[in-house]
Amino acid sequence: MSVQMPEPDGAVLARRAAIVKALRTIVPGEGVIATEREMKPFESDGLTAYKQLPMVVVLPETTQQVAAVLRYCYDEGIKVVPRGAGTSLSGGALPLEDGVLLGMAKFNKIREIDFDSRVAVVEPGVTNLAVSTAVAHAGFYYAPDPSSQIACTIGGNIAENSGGVHCLKYGMTTNNVLGCEIVLITGEVIRVGGKHLDAAGYDLLGLITGSEGLLGVVTEVTVRLLKKPETARAVLVGFPSSEAAGECVSRIIGAGIIPGGMEMMDKPAIAAAEEFVHAGYPLDVEALLIVELDGPAAEVDHLIARVESIANDCGAVSCKLSTSEEERLLFWAGRKAAFPAVGRISPDYYCMDGTIPRARLPDVLKAMKAMSEKYDLRVANVFHAGDGNLHPLILYDANKEGELDRAEAFGADILKLCVEVGGVLTGEHGVGVEKRDLMPAMFSEIDLNQQQRVKCAFDEKGLLNPGKVFPELHRCAELGRMHISGGQLPFPDIPRF
């Protein structure tokens, strides 16, 4: 939905012109975009139901330019929304009409690869897949692999703490980032972490990862590289029901087996992915598990036999083992293409993201089936089943009156259910604007205020990505922390959509 804004008056236009002029002195050439037509591609991120043109877009190329832009905005009290590739599915990079959109796409270089230390130093605009591609010749890779890895950037991965199909065994972004260079809203440049595995003092790196652009702008990242396992094999296991597949997930983990990846898809998602990729998925099952085992060949063979035994005990009706590296990659290609594939069977879909205890997966699947009937909307389910991260895709048609509203209500009920069974509102997509008003379902007012105190410590004026994450914002002084200036500064309004 687009936000209709009144025509700006002369004073607003004059201020905007002054801001654009100042930014062009900092980032010359084509680094500032100020026309409506050219800013159109930046009006939304992956959550395309929400759109808003920014006041101006600036595309810096150096840390010094980022620092100068932020320092200027801090001095002038201008809001700033950082943006990577714009693949966020929670509205985390949604612009503000009175804010600067700080695009980091030109930070796209791999600065250093250090195989001896098993790290790579990259700029935040480098895509996730590019890191693994750059080190593949030496037998290394970067573990986090979100489905959008061909397009999403390392900086955006840090903002949302992205995971992917292999996060069960190898961890999320926070487990694979060792250091960052960060520019604060004041223009100060700080470094946390580095090539070393552990850093002294407070875990500021852990704080920055998943902070959704509210605390600072990342301009350099040191990531951990892993050696490719000796052997990796994937098995497709079909089940007569989603509940049976969910039970199998719980039993595999309960048996002490930690697969390299374990994904689940239900019948609508299986059919869409198979038609799109032709990965060899069975079409006569209600649910499909993709389980990958990696490590020494003897260990992989042993674990595959155990997984097959557990699956049979849970009522599996089909089992197909990859016989080559090409077939293993094809199995995963179908899963990673599930989101665009579902786009072929529905005019629109709403991609959700919540996390639950694995043991509650059968219960949650059953409840979602009832919700689908309640809201009269289809849902295709794609899960990072091993770590309980759900990605239900709610199918709707935005051209039919009321369907988007029903889809959002359906999604809100799914997320509330996740919290009720002991889970959380987001696994890797972040809160953004999508889940902002659901935060009280998980956190008390004391919890939320304490989180905002952390933001105040980094951003006392509340200029970085305002309107995201928190359902209600306070001045820092109201939270018991006086501004350095000694006065109370106006906090930006929260955009409502």
Order of alpha helices (4+ residues) and beta strands (2+ residues): alpha-beta-alpha-beta-alpha-beta-beta-beta-beta-alpha-beta-alpha-alpha-beta-beta-alpha-beta-beta-beta-alpha-beta-alpha-beta-alpha-beta-alpha-alpha-beta-beta-alpha-beta-beta-alpha-alpha
